[in-house]
Amino acid sequence: MIPAEMEFLEEDFQIEQEPSKNYRMDREKKVVRGKIDNQEAVEQAIFKILNTERYQYLIYSWDYGIELLDLFGEPLSYVCPELERRITEALLQDDRVESVDGFDFETSGHMVKTMFTVHTVFGNMQAEKELEI
């Protein structure tokens, strides 16, 4: 049955941005204490996304995290562009992240380190990910 009156749809709605508050993770002391918001919360979210293997934990949505396990043992010519694509895809799942660019790679033996810029609604920030292949 379709409602006869649809006047409520003609009203103006105001969309509000929800706060990005989260618990503060102190990685050095390995404790969770206090709360954070805005840019600091996004920095922590980036850290968590890039250190959570996608599809490995039931608690997380399949859209959360990054796929890295299958990159082990692959040649650098494959790993570097694939790592750029996967980092970008993983971080863009967060609606506070607008874009990811400026990738720079350093390789040493079996280690690949990438530095990049994350453009967020709170400003730009530098991030990095190190991977043993």
C-alpha positions in Angstrom: 0.0 0.0 0.0 1.4 3.4 -1.0 0.8 6.3 1.4 -1.6 8.9 0.0 0.1 11.9 1.6 3.8 12.5 0.6 4.1 16.1 2.0 6.8 15.1 4.5 9.1 14.5 1.5 8.8 18.1 0.4 10.3 19.4 3.7 13.9 20.6 3.9 16.2 18.1 5.5 19.6 19.1 7.0 22.4 16.6 6.7 24.8 16.6 9.6 28.3 15.3 9.6 28.8 12.8 12.4 31.8 13.3 14.6 34.8 11.2 14.0 35.5 10.5 17.6 37.3 7.3 18.5 39.3 5.8 21.4 42.9 6.9 21.5 45.4 4.1 20.9 48.8 4.7 22.5 51.0 2.4 20.3 54.1 2.9 22.4 52.6 2.1 25.7 50.1 -0.4 24.1 47.1 1.0 25.9 43.8 2.4 24.8 43.0 5.5 26.8 41.0 8.7 26.2 39.4 9.9 23.0 40.4 11.6 19.8 38.6 13.4 17.0 39.2 15.0 13.5 42.6 14.7 12.0 44.1 12.6 14.8 41.2 10.1 14.5 41.8 9.8 10.7 45.5 9.2 11.3 44.7 6.4 13.6 42.1 5.0 11.2 44.7 5.0 8.4 47.1 3.1 10.7 44.4 0.5 11.6 43.3 0.0 8.0 46.8 -0.5 6.7 47.6 -3.0 9.5 44.4 -5.1 9.2 44.4 -7.9 6.7 41.2 -7.8 4.7 38.8 -10.8 5.0 40.8 -12.3 8.0 38.7 -11.1 10.9 35.0 -11.7 11.4 34.6 -8.6 13.4 35.4 -6.3 10.4 33.3 -5.7 7.3 34.8 -7.1 4.1 35.3 -3.5 3.0 37.8 -2.9 5.9 41.5 -3.5 5.8 44.0 -4.2 3.0 45.0 -7.4 1.2 48.7 -8.0 1.5 49.3 -11.7 2.1 49.3 -12.7 -1.6 52.1 -10.1 -2.3 54.7 -12.2 -0.5 57.2 -13.7 -3.0 56.0 -11.7 -5.9 58.5 -9.6 -8.0 58.9 -5.9 -7.3 57.6 -4.9 -10.7 54.3 -6.4 -9.6 54.3 -5.4 -5.9 54.9 -1.7 -6.2 52.0 -0.8 -8.5 49.7 -3.3 -6.8 50.6 -1.9 -3.4 49.7 1.6 -4.6 46.3 0.4 -5.9 45.5 -1.6 -2.8 46.4 1.2 -0.4 44.3 3.7 -2.3 41.4 1.3 -2.5 41.6 0.4 1.2 41.8 4.0 2.4 39.0 5.4 0.2 36.6 3.1 2.1 36.7 5.7 4.8 34.5 8.6 3.9 36.9 11.1 5.5 39.5 10.2 3.0 39.1 12.1 -0.3 42.2 10.9 -2.3 45.6 9.2 -2.0 48.6 10.1 -4.1 52.3 11.0 -4.3 53.5 7.4 -3.8 57.2 7.0 -3.4 58.8 3.5 -3.0 62.1 2.5 -1.4 63.3 -1.1 -1.7 66.0 -2.9 0.2 66.4 -6.6 -0.2 63.0 -8.1 0.6 61.6 -4.9 2.1 59.4 -2.4 0.3 58.6 0.9 2.0 56.1 3.3 0.4 55.4 6.8 1.5 52.3 8.7 0.2 50.0 11.6 0.9 46.4 11.1 2.1 44.0 14.0 1.4 41.3 14.0 4.0 38.4 16.4 4.9 40.7 17.6 7.8 43.7 18.3 5.6 46.6 16.4 4.1 48.8 14.0 5.9 51.8 11.9 5.2 51.6 8.1 5.7 53.8 5.1 5.0 53.6 1.3 4.9 56.4 -1.1 5.0 56.1 -4.6 3.6 58.3 -7.7 3.6 58.0 -9.6 0.3 
